[in-house]
Amino acid sequence: MRLCIRRATTSAIRPCAPGSWIVGLCFGAAVGLMPSILAAADFTPEQRQTIEAVIKNYLTKHPEVMIEALQAAEDKLKSDSRNKASAALVAHRREVFDDPDSPVGGNPKGDVSLVEFFDYRCGYCKQVEPALDALLETDRQLRVVYKEFPVLGPDSVTAARAALASHRQGKYGVFHRAMMATKGQINDTAVFKVAGSVGLDIERLKRDMEAPEIDRMLKANLALAQALDIRGTPGFVVGNEIVPGAISLDALKHLIELARNK
């Protein structure tokens, strides 16, 4: 899976080298904390120095011990994160699937809901869009909930505001599809050009974009994504599954089938 990963500001998250901070944590526990641990025991300075040397020497000769510790720590962190996100999904189920402010596509009364967190400037979101279109064409019982999640800078925020404002003119669906199909730079000019091409009243759109309700919706989506541990775009929720990153059509179909069978 691949993601466009940014914080919900203009600054990017720079992925750390795999396990780099965990290495520091484990090494700190194994070596850096030794002086304080040993100081608490009744050892002479010479004895403490000898014990530290033995431990350092052992870790140097048996790096697999550190690797195993790192893997165990990483597995635990991932498990804890999944459990926390699953609990958040239970707690926020209504906001995820049934928020009356979130635009809905497909069959509004469908038996399965697919929720997408996305950004109009996210290349991977646009790569997934044909799969979503194919699903909506073939699955007449699918309901899609759109969560504007503009994490790639100010231009993304402008696009998200315009999309939510277009909903007030009853044109969210056509505007959304046109924005997802737009190539090249997404900026204010491009956003309003797309808006005009789908028949939106631009002056009304600009006024509606500044409505406090739109601020509230965007903040709510950000808080919801953070609770679900969705850190980038795209991100999907289907049934009880939270899926970060781009996903294939077959994988989406599988998740929808699982949710429908439950």
Secondary structure, 3 states (H helix, E strand, C coil): CCCEEECCCCCECCCCCCCHHHHHHHHHHHHHCHHHHHHHCCCCHHHHHHHHHHHHHHHHHCHHHHHHHHHHHHHHHHHHHHHHHHHHHHHCHHHHHCCCCCCEEECCCCCEEEEEEECCCCHHHHHHHHHHHHHHHHCCCEEEEEEECCCCCHHHHHHHHHHHHHHCCCCHHHHHHHHHHCCCCCCHHHHHHHHHHCCCCHHHHHHHHCCHHHHHHHHHHHHHHHHCCCCEECEEEECCEEEECCCCHHHHHHHHHHHHHC
